[in-house]
Amino acid sequence: MSRIMARVSGIVQGVGFRYFVIRKATAYGLRGYVRNCFDGDVEVEAEGDKLMLEQLIEDLGRGPICAKVKNVETEWFDDEKGYRTFTLET
């Protein structure tokens, strides 16, 4: 099991991006959270199967149809924090 911390920039707030991430992460069996950042980015922390995390990163690069993703910065970790579900943080 692995964990990622990702920061997505571009037009990613006000376009349903966080709910898109929740749907994808939940479908992949991942746990963690997604939240808006004050600077207009979206932050994602997710843990679970490495292949599913890689798929989520690809999805973050596309986003929902109204989003315009400019960049996805991703950091990988070997440990997990023990999240139980995937949630929306405010």
N, C-alpha and C positions, 0 to 999 in steps of 0.2 A: 504494500500500500504506500501511496505517496500523497503529497500535498502541494498545492500551488497557491501562490499569491499573484493575482493579475490586476493590472491597471489598464483600463481601456479609455482611450481618448478619441475625441472627435465629436460628432453630434450624437451623443449617447444618453442624454437626459431629455425627458419629455417625449420619448418615442417608444415607450414600452420595453426598453432594453432590459431592465431588471426582471420583469416578468418573463421575458424571453429566456433569460439565464436560468431562472427558477425552473421553468418547464424543461429545459435541456438537462440541467444538472439532476433533477429528480428522475427524469427518464433514464439517465445513465447510472442511477444508484449512488450518486455522489452526495456528500454532506458538506455543509459549510454555510456561507452567507454571500449576499450581494448587497451593495449599498452605494448611494450617490456620494460623491465627494464635493466639497465646497467649491473646487475649481472647475467643475463641470465634467470631470472624469467619473467613471464607475469602477469600484473596487470589488474584486471577487476573490474569496478564499474558498478553496474546495479541496476535499480529500477523498481518496478512494482508489479504485483501480487505475493504474497508470495509463492504460489504453483509453479508458473513458475520459480521463483528464486531458489527454491529447486531443480527443474528439471535441471536448468542451472548448479548448483553446482555439481550434479551427472555427467553431461556432461563434466565439467571441469576435473573431476577425471579420465575420460576416454581419452578425447582428440581425435584428428584425428588419423588415423591408424599409422602414422610414429612417433607420439609423445610417449614419455615414461614419464608419469606423476609420480613424486615421492611424492609430497605433495600438498594439497590445504588448505591454511589457509584462513578462512572466518570470517569476522566480520559483524554482523547484526546491522542495524540502523532502528529506527522507523520513521525517517523523510526522505523526498525526496529532491533532489537538483533541480528538475524541468527540467531534460534533455528532449529534444524533440524527439531525435532519438538515435540509437545505432551507434557509430562511431569508427573509427580507429584513435587513437592518435599516433603521432610520437614523 
